[in-house]
Amino acid sequence: MSKRPALLLAGFLAASGALHFAKPKQFDALVPRDLPGSPRLWTQASGVAELGLAATIANTGTRRFGGLAAALFFVGVLPGNVKMAIDYDRRKKPLPARAIAWGRLPLQWPLVLWALKVRDEA
């Protein structure tokens, strides 16, 4: 069994988690208004979660749990991605930005499947 899919997923999550701190404004816009607290708090919390998931997947002893947790995380952030796409339409953002926002939505499902594959191969 190859470790490559797991390490690639861990790298993807680590990079994404780091971006939550390097460029937080773009992630703040994804946070649904109904959540308590500030959008920045949610941005930072999700960045920490992604970094934690990356570490859990990179470690062979916790990889099975990490794969399942990552799959659930990808499902959990889907509403934020939907919100972004709708907001971009409402605000009449430029067409390329709107297309990217809507195009991201179906990409969540391959991420879920990737995480589940990592879990199953652990």
N, C-alpha and C positions, 0 to 999 in steps of 0.2 A: 504494500500500500504506500502510495506517495504522500509525502508531507507537504508537497508543493501547494495544493489547493488551500490547505489550512494556513500555511504561512502567507500566501497571497491575500487571503481574507484578513488575517491579522494585520498585514501591512496596510490594506485598504482602510480598515477600521482605525488604525493608529493615525494614518494621514488625515482622515476625516475628523477624528477627535482633536487633533492638533489644530486643524483649521477653525474649529469652534472658538479657539482662543486667539488665533492669529487674525481672523477676519470675522469677529462675532456679529457684526451688524447684519450681514446677509442671513445669518441663522435666526437672529432676533425676529425678523420679519415672518418667519415660519410659525412662530408660537401663537396658538389660538388665544384670542383675547379672554376667553372664558376660564383659562387656567389662573389659579391664584399666584400672586407674586409677580415679579418683573420678568419680562421676556429674557433679559440678560441672565438671570438666575437659571432659567430653563435651558438656555443655550449652553451655559457652563456645565450644568448638570448632565446634559446629553453628551457634551464633549468628554466629561469624566467617564460616563458610561461607555462610550466608544473606546476610550483608552483602556478601560478595565476589561472590556470584551476582547480587545486585541491581545492583552496579556494572557487572558484565560484561554484563548484559542492557541496562542503560541506555545503554551505549556502543555506537553503531552498528557500530563496527569489530570488536567482539568478541561481538556479539549472537548470531550463529549458534552459536558455541561455548557461550555462556552458556545458551542455550535447551536445548541437549543436556545440559549439565552440570546444569541445574536439573531436568530430567526424571529423570536418574539419581539426583539427590539425593532427589527425592520418592519414588522407589521405595526408596531406601536407608533412609529414616526410617519406612517402613511397619511394620517389626517393632516399633519403639518404640511406635507407636500401637496395635498389636495387644496388646502387653504391658500398656499402660495399661488397655485395655478388660477384659482378663482379670483384672488385679489389682483393678480396681474391683468386678468380680463377686465375686471371692474375699473381698474385705474388706467386702462387703455395703454399699458406698457407697449413698447415697440414689439412688433410681430415676432422677431427672432427670440426675444426674452420669453414671450408667451408660449411659443412653440417648444422651447427648452423646458419650461415649467410643466407643460402638459406631457411632454415626451418622457420626463422623469418618472411619471406615475407607473407605467407598465414595467419599468426597470426594477421596481421594488420586489416583484415576484421572483425574478432570477436571483436576487440577493437572498431572499428567504430560502430558495431551493439550494443555493450554494452553501449557506449556513447549515442546513439540514444534512447535506452531503458530508460536510466536515464532521458533523456529529456522528453520522452513521459509520464513517470510516475511522473514527477514533479507536 
